[in-house]
Amino acid sequence: MGSKEEAVPVPPWRKSRKQPQIRRQLSQDLIVETGLRVLDAEGLDALSMRRVAQELDTGPASLYAHVANKEELLELVYDRVLGEIRLPERDPGQWKDQLRAYALEVYRVLNKHADVARAALANIPSGGNSLRTGEFVYGLLLEAGMPPREAALCLDRLSLYLIGDAYEGSVHVSRMRAADVSSPEEYFASFAGQIADYYRALPRDRFPYLVEHIDDLIAADGEERFRYGLELLLDGIESRMP
């Protein structure tokens, strides 16, 4: 067989042709996907209908045929994030272990998309994935024997704990962006150092315990604090189980 001929190069005076970009058809799903990408990369404050339209190389008006406004976009983005939560088959005999695993799974997902928690606090669960997670937790508590009203309160308080913890994390992410710090370790080391220096400078006669135990007060990282608070909640729920 003969050797394969090499391709002839394009003469330098000819302009290379740009390959035409294939644009995906505009849809609610594409808008939500793009909105989540903007939120993860630039934060909640940067997310707007105009910014999403810019990413999709179209005008903001074209988005409103699929999403009513920014508020609806945030609800849809949040529900998309909740779709990443993996749920097992309910086992009421293992309700405490399953609630713990569920909470840690929510912690993982919400911290992966830190700023989305800021959009979640005022939301009434109405999206498909919000309802899916609510049905799992509420059904698990009911099947384990808890009365419906008590189970409803447990679901409400547990949800608020999970979102509130993620919201605190999102505040720190925003501060990291503002300080132009890329490493969470660097940011938290600096933040903890400032707190420690301030507490040690407090009048010891007025705040003896805070001054003496500042190292213990700031020793735990975010996940350790989350797990500790979660066990307090789970123990409290267990104490109310019939």
Secondary structure, DSSP 4 states (H G I P E B T S, - for coil): -PPPPPPPPPPTTSPPPPPPP-PPPP-HHHHHHHHHHHHHHH-GGG--HHHHHHHTTS-GGGGGGT--SHHHHHHHHHHHHHTT-------GGGHHHHHHHHHHHHHHHHHHTTTHHHHHTT--S-SHHHHHHHHHHHHHHHHTT--HHHHHHHHHHHHHHHHHHHHHHHHHHHHHHHHT---HHHHHHHHHHHHHHHHHTS-TTT-HHHHHTHHHHT-S-HHHHHHHHHHHHHHHHHHT--
